[in-house]
C-alpha cells in the first residue's frame, strides 16, 4: 500500500462483530486526498459494516484506523465528525419534521483548513443549491414531504454543511430513480473536482466505474481485490466471483 502525506484515511487489520458474529476479517484500505474509492461487494459482503466501523458506530471492532494523522480506532462518531469525516447513511436519517433549510443548518460546522494551511472545500446552502437544484426549489419543504431521491440528496447536502475532508457514502444508488442516480454521479464528480475525498460503498458496477479511481472488493468480510477501477473493470474473474448477482 502506498502511503504519503496525501493519505487521509488508512485502515488496517480491521475486524468487527455484531454480537458474537464476526463480520469483518482484517480489512485494510486507504483513501487519499481528492480521490474517490469504491468499496464493492454483494449484499451482506460487509461494506456497510466497514463504513460504520470507520466512523465509530460499531462498539465491537478491532484494528488500526488513522484519519488526518489522528488515531480513530476507539473514536466515537461525533469525534470523527469534528475532525472532518462526513457520513451519509444508506437509510438517510433526515429530520422529517424540519425543513430543507433547517436540516442543512443542523449539519453546519466552521470552515476547515488542510494541514498546510490552505482552505479546504467549504459549503453554504447557496453552493449546495447550485449542486442540487431540486433542493433549491424547495428550501421550506418539510423533510417528510420529499421523495426518497430528494431525501438522499438532502442527506448528502447536510453532510457537506460540515465541510468534511472525507465523505463516507453508503450505497448512494440503492433504491433511487435512475435520474437521481445520474445526479449523484454528477455530484460525486463535482465534489472530487473540489478536492473532497469519498469512500463509496456500492454494488452497482456501472455507477462505481463512472466516479471511482480505485476499488476494493469484499466477500464475506474479507478483502478479495484491490486495484484501480480500470483493473477491476478488466478483471472478469473477480467481477464474476464477487460482484455478479
C-alpha positions as CSV (number, residue, x, y, z in Angstrom):
1,X,0.0,0.0,0.0
2,X,1.2,3.4,-0.9
3,X,1.5,5.9,1.9
4,X,2.3,9.6,2.0
5,X,1.3,13.0,3.1
6,X,-1.8,12.9,0.9
7,X,-3.3,9.8,2.7
8,X,-6.4,11.0,4.6
9,X,-7.7,7.6,5.8
10,X,-5.7,4.5,6.5
11,X,-7.3,1.3,7.8
12,X,-5.5,-1.9,8.6
13,X,-6.4,-5.2,10.2
14,X,-10.0,-4.1,10.8
15,X,-12.2,-6.7,12.4
16,X,-15.8,-6.1,13.5
17,X,-18.6,-8.0,15.2
18,X,-22.4,-7.8,15.6
19,X,-22.8,-9.6,18.9
20,X,-20.9,-12.9,18.7
21,X,-20.9,-13.0,14.9
22,X,-17.7,-11.7,13.3
23,X,-18.4,-9.7,10.1
24,X,-15.0,-8.2,9.1
25,X,-11.7,-10.1,9.0
26,X,-8.5,-8.0,8.8
27,X,-9.8,-5.4,6.3
28,X,-7.3,-2.8,5.1
29,X,-7.8,0.2,2.8
30,X,-6.8,3.8,2.3
31,X,-8.2,6.9,0.8
32,X,-6.0,9.7,-0.5
33,X,-6.7,13.4,-0.9
34,X,-9.1,14.2,-3.8
35,X,-9.9,10.6,-4.8
36,X,-13.0,8.5,-5.0
37,X,-12.5,4.9,-3.7
38,X,-15.2,2.3,-4.2
39,X,-15.8,-0.4,-1.6
40,X,-17.6,-3.1,-3.6
41,X,-19.3,-6.4,-2.9
42,X,-22.6,-8.1,-2.9
43,X,-25.3,-7.6,-0.3
44,X,-24.0,-8.9,3.0
45,X,-20.3,-8.7,2.0
46,X,-19.5,-6.3,4.8
47,X,-19.5,-2.9,3.0
48,X,-21.8,-1.0,5.4
49,X,-20.1,-2.7,8.4
50,X,-16.8,-1.4,7.2
51,X,-18.1,2.2,6.8
52,X,-19.8,2.1,10.2
53,X,-16.7,0.7,11.9
54,X,-14.6,3.5,10.4
55,X,-17.0,6.2,11.6
56,X,-17.2,4.6,15.1
57,X,-20.8,3.3,15.0
58,X,-19.8,-0.3,16.0
59,X,-18.6,-0.9,19.5
60,X,-17.1,-4.3,18.8
61,X,-14.2,-3.5,16.4
62,X,-10.5,-4.0,16.5
63,X,-7.7,-2.7,14.2
64,X,-6.0,0.5,13.2
65,X,-7.9,3.5,11.8
66,X,-5.9,6.7,11.1
67,X,-7.6,9.8,9.8
68,X,-5.7,13.0,9.1
69,X,-3.0,11.7,11.4
70,X,-5.4,11.1,14.3
71,X,-5.9,7.6,15.8
72,X,-9.6,6.8,15.4
73,X,-9.5,3.2,16.5
74,X,-11.7,3.9,19.5
75,X,-13.2,7.3,18.4
76,X,-16.9,8.0,18.6
77,X,-18.9,9.2,15.6
78,X,-19.1,12.8,16.9
79,X,-15.4,12.9,17.3
80,X,-14.9,11.7,13.7
81,X,-17.4,14.4,12.5
82,X,-15.5,17.2,14.4
83,X,-12.3,16.1,12.7
84,X,-13.9,16.4,9.2
85,X,-15.2,12.9,8.5
86,X,-18.7,13.0,7.0
87,X,-21.1,10.1,6.8
88,X,-24.1,9.7,4.5
89,X,-26.0,6.6,5.8
90,X,-27.9,4.3,3.5
91,X,-31.2,4.9,5.4
92,X,-30.9,8.7,5.0
93,X,-31.9,9.7,8.6
94,X,-33.1,13.2,7.8
95,X,-35.2,15.2,10.2
96,X,-38.7,14.7,8.7
97,X,-40.3,17.5,10.8
98,X,-37.7,20.1,9.8
99,X,-37.5,22.0,6.5
100,X,-34.7,21.6,4.0
101,X,-33.0,24.7,5.3
102,X,-33.3,23.6,8.9
103,X,-31.9,20.2,8.1
104,X,-28.9,21.9,6.5
105,X,-28.3,24.2,9.5
106,X,-28.2,21.1,11.8
107,X,-25.1,20.0,9.9
108,X,-23.3,23.3,9.8
109,X,-19.6,23.3,11.0
110,X,-17.0,26.0,10.7
111,X,-14.7,26.1,7.6
112,X,-11.6,23.9,7.7
113,X,-8.0,24.2,6.5
114,X,-5.7,21.5,5.3
115,X,-2.6,20.8,7.4
116,X,-0.5,23.1,5.1
117,X,-2.9,26.0,5.9
118,X,-4.7,26.1,2.6
119,X,-8.5,26.4,2.6
120,X,-10.4,23.1,2.4
121,X,-13.7,22.9,0.4
122,X,-16.3,24.9,2.2
123,X,-20.1,24.7,1.7
124,X,-23.1,27.0,2.1
125,X,-26.8,26.5,1.4
126,X,-26.3,28.6,-1.8
127,X,-23.5,26.5,-3.1
128,X,-25.4,23.3,-2.3
129,X,-28.5,24.5,-4.1
130,X,-26.4,25.0,-7.2
131,X,-25.1,21.4,-6.8
132,X,-28.7,20.1,-6.0
133,X,-31.1,22.3,-7.9
134,X,-34.1,20.2,-6.7
135,X,-33.3,21.3,-3.1
136,X,-33.0,24.9,-4.2
137,X,-36.6,24.8,-5.4
138,X,-38.0,23.6,-2.0
139,X,-36.0,25.3,0.8
140,X,-39.0,25.4,3.1
141,X,-40.4,21.9,2.4
142,X,-40.5,19.5,5.3
143,X,-38.2,16.6,5.0
144,X,-41.1,14.1,5.4
145,X,-42.8,15.5,2.3
146,X,-39.9,14.8,0.0
147,X,-39.3,11.8,-2.3
148,X,-36.7,9.2,-1.5
149,X,-34.3,10.6,-4.0
150,X,-34.8,14.2,-2.7
151,X,-34.2,12.9,0.8
152,X,-31.0,11.2,-0.3
153,X,-29.8,14.5,-1.8
154,X,-30.7,16.3,1.4
155,X,-28.7,13.8,3.4
156,X,-25.6,14.4,1.3
157,X,-26.1,18.2,1.4
158,X,-26.5,18.2,5.2
159,X,-23.2,16.2,5.5
160,X,-21.4,18.7,3.2
161,X,-22.5,21.5,5.5
162,X,-20.0,20.0,8.0
163,X,-17.2,20.9,5.4
164,X,-15.8,17.4,5.5
165,X,-12.3,16.4,4.2
166,X,-13.7,12.9,3.6
167,X,-17.2,11.7,2.9
168,X,-18.3,8.1,3.7
169,X,-21.1,7.4,1.3
170,X,-23.1,4.2,2.0
171,X,-25.0,2.7,-1.0
172,X,-26.0,6.1,-2.6
173,X,-27.6,4.4,-5.7
174,X,-29.6,1.9,-3.8
175,X,-33.4,2.2,-4.4
176,X,-33.4,5.6,-6.1
177,X,-34.7,6.5,-9.5
178,X,-32.2,6.5,-12.5
179,X,-32.5,10.2,-12.9
180,X,-31.4,10.7,-9.3
181,X,-28.5,8.2,-9.8
182,X,-27.3,10.4,-12.7
183,X,-27.4,13.5,-10.5
184,X,-25.5,11.5,-7.8
185,X,-22.8,10.8,-10.4
186,X,-22.5,14.5,-11.3
187,X,-22.5,15.4,-7.6
188,X,-19.6,13.0,-6.8
189,X,-17.6,14.2,-9.8
190,X,-18.1,17.8,-8.7
191,X,-17.1,17.0,-5.1
192,X,-14.0,15.3,-6.4
193,X,-13.1,18.3,-8.5
194,X,-13.4,20.4,-5.3
195,X,-10.9,18.2,-3.6
196,X,-13.3,16.3,-1.4
197,X,-12.3,12.6,-0.9
198,X,-15.0,9.9,-1.0
199,X,-15.2,6.4,0.2
200,X,-18.2,4.9,-1.6
201,X,-19.9,1.7,-0.5
202,X,-21.5,0.4,-3.7
203,X,-22.6,-2.8,-5.6
204,X,-23.6,-1.1,-8.8
205,X,-20.5,-1.6,-11.0
206,X,-21.6,0.9,-13.7
207,X,-22.1,3.6,-11.1
208,X,-18.8,2.9,-9.4
209,X,-17.0,2.9,-12.8
210,X,-18.3,6.4,-13.6
211,X,-16.9,8.0,-10.5
212,X,-14.2,5.9,-8.8
213,X,-10.4,6.0,-9.1
214,X,-9.7,2.8,-7.2
215,X,-11.7,-0.1,-5.8
216,X,-11.6,-2.7,-3.0
217,X,-13.8,-5.8,-3.3
218,X,-15.2,-7.5,-0.2
219,X,-16.7,-11.0,0.1
220,X,-17.9,-12.4,3.5
221,X,-16.0,-9.7,5.3
222,X,-12.6,-10.3,3.7
223,X,-10.8,-8.3,1.1
224,X,-10.6,-10.1,-2.2
225,X,-9.3,-7.5,-4.6
226,X,-7.7,-4.0,-4.6
227,X,-6.6,-2.0,-7.6
228,X,-7.6,0.7,-10.0
229,X,-11.2,0.9,-11.2
230,X,-9.9,0.1,-14.7
231,X,-8.2,-3.0,-13.4
232,X,-11.4,-4.2,-11.7
233,X,-13.4,-3.5,-14.9
234,X,-10.9,-5.6,-16.9
235,X,-10.9,-8.5,-14.4
236,X,-13.8,-10.7,-15.4
237,X,-12.9,-13.4,-12.8
238,X,-13.2,-11.0,-9.9
239,X,-16.4,-9.5,-11.1
240,X,-17.9,-12.9,-11.8
241,X,-16.9,-14.4,-8.4
242,X,-17.5,-11.5,-6.1
243,X,-19.8,-8.9,-7.8
244,X,-22.3,-10.7,-10.1
245,X,-25.7,-11.4,-8.7
